[in-house]
């Protein structure tokens, strides 16, 4: 699954680059923009997924930091974040 997500993310970034490089070729830009528009909702979900997994990892690290107050806050995040992923 992660391979497919990475492939979509890479293609979206490639399309952005190609659109920029072909700015003078309206037909080509229109084709690229159409494909980009089709991938954009997936790209946004992937970006959100990466953000949430990073937050979860940071919360796990905070939970092990030794600071009781931070560990308590991290525990709340560790409990809540998986349902958002």
HELIX and SHEET records of a PDB file:
HELIX    1   1 UNK A    2  UNK A   21  1                                  20    
HELIX    2   2 UNK A   26  UNK A   63  1                                  38    
HELIX    3   3 UNK A   68  UNK A   84  1                                  17    
END                                                                             
